[in-house]
Amino acid sequence: MKDNKFKTIAIREGYQPTQEQEHSAAIFLTSSFRFDSAEQAAKRFDDKDQGNIYSRFTNPSVDAFQEKLAALEGAEQCLATASGMSAIFATIMTLLKPGEHMVASRGMFGTTIVLLNTVIQKFSIEVTFVDLPDLDDWKNSVQTNTKLFMLETPSNPLGEVVDLRALSAISKKNNIILAVDNCILTPALQKPLALGADLVIHSATKYIDGQGRCLAGAIAGNNKLIDEISSFARTTGPTLSAFNAWIVFKGLETLSLRMKAHCENAKKLAIWLNEQEFVKKVHYLGLESHPHHSIAKEQQSDYGGIVSFEVIGGRKEAFRLINNTKMISITANLGDTKSTITHPATTTHVRLSDEEKQQSNISENLIRISVGLEDIEDIIADIKP
């Protein structure tokens, strides 16, 4: 199916029916698999015979999701994990050794920054944080022992963007692996591998599932890198369950349609917010006023479903607006069919120090909305003061 279009791949790729010829993918809820003989078992454990062994590292439901997402990202292979954070952790722990160095964007999910500042540095891995769009900052942070660039573009929650082609040129010149978190846009709107990235990372919990039902993560790239990360995951066990794999597999079937609808609603909301007297500033890449609009227009097919804005005032005014909503869900998750609203400084980025929040522009008057698929007039009405 490599020549098929995106929506066809999303619906048809990645699953072979069993002998029952079911039309919808089956779920393989089993911890282990039987062998025809002791000889066959020995061959499979010795990697001399392909086939299922144990659901910590082989399961048909997980395989189907991995195959479909790899096809959509244009990757040779994909590894599914239990969550987006486990995908990030597995990537870093596989690719870096004690004494080595990585460069990461400040504009990332708060827990990712906490992971890098606490857990990762316990393994004597040095981390340098840079401003996402500043290519000189990336270039000047390279050391002789730098092995990994890690970032998300667009960033959460401000929608900052880096020129991936230019950053890829810097990474390749210095033999550094470039890993891009693509969960905000998904392959429906952006293909980091085609822009020069080596790895794509997902919290499939977000738009890939799209309905807030489960946790899942994924890493996609070439066979060599994914084989290495898979070896780490097989031993350490950040396993995606068969049931959750089935959910995100089915979620991919409607990904293209959902992302188009999210983008349409988000742009209308951003335009409306931009005209409101209670709003100080709107952060949405689809607005020409956004400083990274031109780069986003070049490397993305649309601008995503996340709209962040600063109200006039501080935390008190932000909380008042959030608490006045009746329909929109007050929750820190994103990528759901239901619109969600949160205050990043006290939720998703609460574990950052005051200095780190300031460096990442996470202000007390900042609000993030993951714009859902409700009628846009109802979303707007719910936000009106």
C-alpha positions as CSV (number, residue, x, y, z in Angstrom):
1,M,0.0,0.0,0.0
2,K,3.0,2.3,-0.2
3,D,1.6,4.2,-3.2
4,N,-1.8,4.8,-1.6
5,K,-2.8,8.2,-0.2
6,F,-2.7,9.1,3.5
7,K,-6.4,8.5,4.3
8,T,-6.4,5.2,2.5
9,I,-3.3,4.0,4.4
10,A,-4.8,5.2,7.7
11,I,-7.8,3.0,7.1
12,R,-6.4,0.0,5.3
13,E,-2.8,-0.5,6.4
14,G,-1.5,-2.6,9.2
15,Y,-3.8,-5.5,9.8
16,Q,-4.2,-9.0,8.4
17,P,-7.5,-10.7,9.4
18,T,-7.3,-14.0,11.2
19,Q,-8.9,-17.2,9.7
20,E,-12.2,-15.9,11.0
21,Q,-12.0,-13.1,8.4
22,E,-13.2,-10.4,10.7
23,H,-13.7,-7.0,9.1
24,S,-12.6,-5.0,12.1
25,A,-9.3,-5.6,13.8
26,A,-9.3,-8.3,16.5
27,I,-7.8,-7.7,19.9
28,F,-5.2,-10.3,21.1
29,L,-5.7,-10.2,24.8
30,T,-3.1,-12.7,25.8
31,S,0.1,-12.6,27.8
32,S,1.9,-15.3,25.8
33,F,1.7,-17.5,22.7
34,R,2.0,-21.2,22.2
35,F,4.6,-22.9,20.0
36,D,4.2,-26.0,17.8
37,S,7.3,-27.6,19.4
38,A,10.2,-27.0,21.7
39,E,12.4,-26.5,18.6
40,Q,10.1,-23.7,17.3
41,A,10.2,-22.0,20.7
42,A,14.0,-22.2,20.8
43,K,14.2,-20.6,17.3
44,R,11.9,-17.8,18.2
45,F,13.8,-16.9,21.4
46,D,17.0,-17.0,19.4
47,D,15.5,-14.7,16.8
48,K,15.9,-17.3,14.1
49,D,12.2,-17.6,13.5
50,Q,9.6,-14.8,13.3
51,G,6.5,-15.0,15.3
52,N,4.9,-14.1,18.6
53,I,6.5,-15.0,21.9
54,Y,5.3,-12.9,24.8
55,S,3.2,-9.7,24.8
56,R,5.8,-7.6,26.5
57,F,7.5,-7.4,23.1
58,T,5.4,-9.2,20.5
59,N,1.6,-8.9,20.0
60,P,-0.5,-8.8,16.8
61,S,-2.6,-5.9,18.0
62,V,0.5,-3.8,18.8
63,D,2.2,-4.9,15.6
64,A,-0.8,-3.7,13.6
65,F,-0.7,-0.2,15.2
66,Q,3.1,0.0,14.7
67,E,2.8,-0.9,11.0
68,K,0.0,1.6,10.4
69,L,1.8,4.5,12.1
70,A,5.1,3.7,10.5
71,A,3.4,3.9,7.1
72,L,1.7,7.2,7.9
73,E,5.0,8.8,9.1
74,G,7.0,7.4,6.2
75,A,9.2,5.4,8.6
76,E,10.8,2.0,8.1
77,Q,9.7,0.9,11.5
78,C,7.7,2.0,14.6
79,L,7.9,0.9,18.2
80,A,4.8,1.4,20.4
81,T,5.1,2.1,24.1
82,A,2.9,2.5,27.1
83,S,2.9,6.3,27.0
84,G,4.5,9.3,25.4
85,M,6.8,9.7,28.3
86,S,8.0,6.1,28.1
87,A,8.7,6.7,24.4
88,I,10.9,9.7,25.3
89,F,12.7,7.9,28.1
90,A,13.4,4.8,26.0
91,T,14.8,7.0,23.2
92,I,17.2,8.9,25.5
93,M,18.3,5.9,27.5
94,T,19.0,3.9,24.3
95,L,20.9,6.6,22.4
96,L,23.0,8.2,25.2
97,K,25.6,6.8,27.6
98,P,27.0,8.3,30.8
99,G,29.3,11.2,29.9
100,E,27.5,12.1,26.7
101,H,25.4,15.2,26.0
102,M,22.1,16.1,24.4
103,V,20.5,19.4,23.4
104,A,16.8,20.0,24.1
105,S,14.3,22.7,23.5
106,R,12.9,24.7,26.4
107,G,9.6,24.7,24.7
108,M,8.4,21.2,25.6
109,F,5.8,19.5,27.7
110,G,6.6,20.3,31.3
111,T,7.1,16.7,32.4
112,T,9.7,16.2,29.6
113,I,11.7,19.1,31.0
114,V,11.4,17.6,34.5
115,L,12.5,14.2,33.2
116,L,15.6,15.8,31.7
117,N,16.4,17.9,34.8
118,T,16.0,15.1,37.3
119,V,16.0,11.4,36.1
120,I,18.2,11.7,33.0
121,Q,20.9,13.7,34.7
122,K,21.2,11.0,37.4
123,F,22.8,8.9,34.6
124,S,25.5,11.5,34.1
125,I,24.0,12.6,30.8
126,E,24.4,16.3,30.3
127,V,21.5,18.3,29.0
128,T,21.6,21.8,27.5
129,F,18.4,23.7,26.9
130,V,18.0,26.1,24.0
131,D,15.3,28.3,22.5
132,L,13.4,26.2,20.0
133,P,13.5,28.6,17.0
134,D,17.0,29.9,17.5
135,L,19.2,27.9,15.1
136,D,22.4,29.6,16.3
137,D,21.5,28.5,19.9
138,W,21.3,24.9,18.7
139,K,24.6,25.2,16.7
140,N,26.5,26.9,19.5
141,S,25.3,24.2,22.0
142,V,27.0,21.4,20.1
143,Q,29.8,19.7,22.0
144,T,32.2,16.9,20.9
145,N,30.1,14.4,22.9
146,T,26.6,15.7,21.7
147,K,24.6,12.7,20.5
148,L,21.0,13.9,20.4
149,F,18.8,16.9,19.6
150,M,15.3,16.6,21.1
151,L,12.4,18.9,20.5
152,E,8.7,19.3,19.8
153,T,7.5,21.5,17.0
154,P,5.1,23.2,17.3
155,S,5.8,23.5,21.0
156,N,3.2,23.0,23.7
157,P,1.6,25.4,24.6
158,L,2.9,28.4,22.7
159,G,3.1,27.0,19.2
160,E,6.8,27.9,18.6
161,V,8.4,26.3,15.5
162,V,11.9,25.6,14.3
163,D,13.0,25.2,10.7
164,L,13.4,21.4,10.7
165,R,15.4,21.3,7.4
166,A,17.9,23.8,8.7
167,L,18.1,22.1,12.1
168,S,18.6,18.7,10.3
169,A,21.5,20.1,8.4
170,I,23.2,21.1,11.7
171,S,22.5,17.7,13.3
172,K,23.8,15.8,10.2
173,K,26.9,17.9,10.0
174,N,27.8,16.9,13.6
175,N,26.5,13.3,13.4
176,I,23.8,14.0,15.9
177,I,20.4,12.2,16.0
178,L,17.4,14.5,15.6
179,A,14.3,13.4,17.4
180,V,11.0,15.3,16.9
181,D,7.9,15.1,19.1
182,N,5.1,15.2,16.5
183,C,2.1,14.6,18.8
184,I,0.6,18.1,18.4
185,L,0.3,17.9,14.6
186,T,0.5,14.1,13.9
187,P,1.6,12.8,10.4
188,A,-1.7,14.2,9.0
189,L,-0.2,17.7,9.2
190,Q,3.5,17.3,9.4
191,K,6.1,14.6,8.4
192,P,9.3,15.3,10.4
193,L,11.2,12.4,8.8
194,A,10.7,13.9,5.3
195,L,12.1,17.2,6.7
196,G,15.3,15.6,7.9
197,A,14.5,14.2,11.3
198,D,15.8,10.8,12.3
199,L,13.1,9.9,14.8
200,V,9.5,10.9,15.4
201,I,8.1,10.5,18.9
202,H,4.4,10.5,19.8
203,S,2.2,10.6,22.8
204,A,-0.5,8.7,21.0
205,T,-2.7,9.5,24.0
206,K,-3.4,12.8,22.3
207,Y,-4.7,13.2,18.7
208,I,-3.8,9.7,17.5
209,D,-6.4,8.2,19.9
210,G,-8.3,11.4,19.6
211,Q,-11.0,10.6,22.2
212,G,-9.2,10.6,25.5
213,R,-9.7,6.9,26.0
214,C,-6.2,5.5,26.8
215,L,-2.5,6.1,27.2
216,A,0.0,5.1,24.4
217,G,3.3,6.2,22.9
218,A,5.3,5.5,19.8
219,I,8.7,6.1,18.2
220,A,9.2,5.9,14.4
221,G,12.3,5.9,12.3
222,N,14.8,3.8,10.4
223,N,15.3,0.1,11.2
224,K,18.7,0.5,12.8
225,L,17.5,3.1,15.4
226,I,14.2,1.4,16.2
227,D,15.9,-2.0,16.6
228,E,18.2,-0.5,19.2
229,I,15.3,1.2,21.1
230,S,13.2,-2.0,20.8
231,S,16.0,-3.9,22.5
232,F,15.9,-1.5,25.4
233,A,12.1,-1.6,25.6
234,R,12.0,-5.4,25.4
235,T,14.2,-5.6,28.5
236,T,12.8,-2.7,30.5
237,G,9.1,-3.3,29.7
238,P,7.3,0.0,28.8
239,T,4.8,-2.1,26.9
240,L,1.7,-0.9,25.1
241,S,-1.2,-3.2,26.0
242,A,-3.0,-5.0,23.3
243,F,-6.3,-3.3,24.2
244,N,-4.8,0.2,24.1
245,A,-3.0,-0.7,20.8
246,W,-6.4,-1.6,19.3
247,I,-7.9,1.7,20.4
248,V,-5.1,3.8,18.9
249,F,-5.1,1.6,15.8
250,K,-8.8,2.4,15.3
251,G,-8.1,6.1,16.1
252,L,-5.8,6.4,13.2
253,E,-8.6,5.5,10.8
254,T,-10.3,8.9,11.4
255,L,-7.1,10.9,12.0
256,S,-7.1,12.9,8.8
257,L,-10.8,13.9,9.1
258,R,-10.4,14.8,12.8
259,M,-7.3,16.9,12.3
260,K,-8.9,18.9,9.6
261,A,-11.9,19.7,11.8
262,H,-9.7,20.5,14.8
263,C,-7.7,23.0,12.6
264,E,-10.9,24.7,11.3
265,N,-12.3,25.2,14.7
266,A,-9.0,26.3,16.2
267,K,-8.4,29.0,13.5
268,K,-11.9,30.4,14.0
269,L,-11.4,30.5,17.8
270,A,-8.0,32.2,17.4
271,I,-9.4,34.9,15.1
272,W,-12.3,35.5,17.5
273,L,-9.9,35.7,20.6
274,N,-7.7,38.1,18.7
275,E,-10.5,40.6,18.5
276,Q,-11.5,40.4,22.2
277,E,-10.7,43.2,24.7
278,F,-10.0,40.8,27.6
279,V,-7.3,39.1,25.6
280,K,-3.7,40.5,25.7
281,K,-2.2,38.1,23.1
282,V,-3.1,35.0,21.1
283,H,-0.6,32.2,20.3
284,Y,-1.8,30.3,17.2
285,L,0.4,29.5,14.2
286,G,-2.5,30.0,11.8
287,L,-2.5,33.7,12.5
288,E,-0.2,35.7,10.3
289,S,0.8,37.7,13.3
290,H,2.4,34.7,14.9
291,P,6.2,35.1,14.5
292,H,6.7,31.6,13.2
293,H,3.7,31.6,10.8
294,S,5.8,31.6,7.6
295,I,8.0,28.6,8.7
296,A,4.9,26.7,9.8
297,K,3.2,27.4,6.5
298,E,6.2,25.9,4.7
299,Q,6.7,22.7,6.7
300,Q,3.1,21.9,7.9
301,S,0.0,21.3,5.9
302,D,-2.1,23.1,8.6
303,Y,-1.7,24.7,12.0
304,G,-3.2,22.2,14.6
305,G,-5.9,22.4,17.2
306,I,-4.1,24.1,20.1
307,V,-4.8,27.7,20.8
308,S,-3.2,29.5,23.8
309,F,-3.8,33.1,24.8
310,E,-2.9,35.5,27.5
311,V,-5.7,37.3,29.3
312,I,-5.3,40.8,30.6
313,G,-4.3,40.4,34.3
314,G,-2.7,37.4,36.0
315,R,-3.6,34.1,37.6
316,K,-6.8,35.5,39.2
317,E,-8.2,36.6,35.8
318,A,-7.1,33.4,34.1
319,F,-8.8,31.2,36.8
320,R,-11.9,33.3,36.5
321,L,-12.2,32.7,32.8
322,I,-11.5,29.0,33.2
323,N,-14.0,28.6,36.0
324,N,-16.7,30.4,34.1
325,T,-16.8,27.8,31.3
326,K,-19.7,25.4,31.5
327,M,-19.2,23.0,28.5
328,I,-15.4,23.0,27.9
329,S,-13.7,20.4,30.1
330,I,-11.2,21.7,32.7
331,T,-8.5,19.1,32.2
332,A,-4.8,19.1,31.2
333,N,-5.1,16.5,28.5
334,L,-5.3,17.6,24.8
335,G,-6.2,16.1,21.4
336,D,-9.7,15.0,22.4
337,T,-12.9,15.4,20.4
338,K,-14.0,17.4,23.5
339,S,-12.5,20.9,23.9
340,T,-10.3,21.1,27.0
341,I,-9.0,24.1,28.9
342,T,-6.1,24.4,31.3
343,H,-3.8,26.9,33.1
344,P,-0.3,25.6,32.1
345,A,1.6,27.4,34.9
346,T,-0.3,25.5,37.6
347,T,-0.9,22.2,35.7
348,T,1.2,20.9,32.8
349,H,4.2,23.1,33.7
350,V,3.7,23.4,37.5
351,R,6.9,21.4,38.3
352,L,9.1,23.9,36.5
353,S,10.9,26.5,38.6
354,D,9.9,30.1,38.3
355,E,13.0,30.8,36.3
356,E,12.2,27.9,33.9
357,K,8.7,29.1,33.5
358,Q,10.0,32.6,32.6
359,Q,12.5,31.1,30.1
360,S,9.7,29.1,28.5
361,N,7.2,32.1,28.6
362,I,4.8,30.2,30.7
363,S,3.1,33.2,32.4
364,E,0.4,33.4,35.0
365,N,-2.1,34.8,32.6
366,L,-1.6,32.1,30.0
367,I,-4.5,29.7,29.1
368,R,-4.4,26.8,26.7
369,I,-7.4,25.4,24.9
370,S,-7.3,22.1,23.0
371,V,-10.0,23.0,20.5
372,G,-12.4,20.1,20.1
373,L,-15.0,19.1,17.5
374,E,-18.1,20.8,19.0
375,D,-19.8,23.5,17.1
376,I,-17.4,26.5,17.1
377,E,-20.2,28.9,18.1
378,D,-20.8,26.8,21.2
379,I,-17.1,26.8,22.0
380,I,-16.9,30.6,21.6
381,A,-20.1,31.1,23.7
382,D,-18.6,29.1,26.5
383,I,-15.5,31.3,26.7
384,K,-17.2,34.7,26.5
385,P,-16.9,36.5,29.8
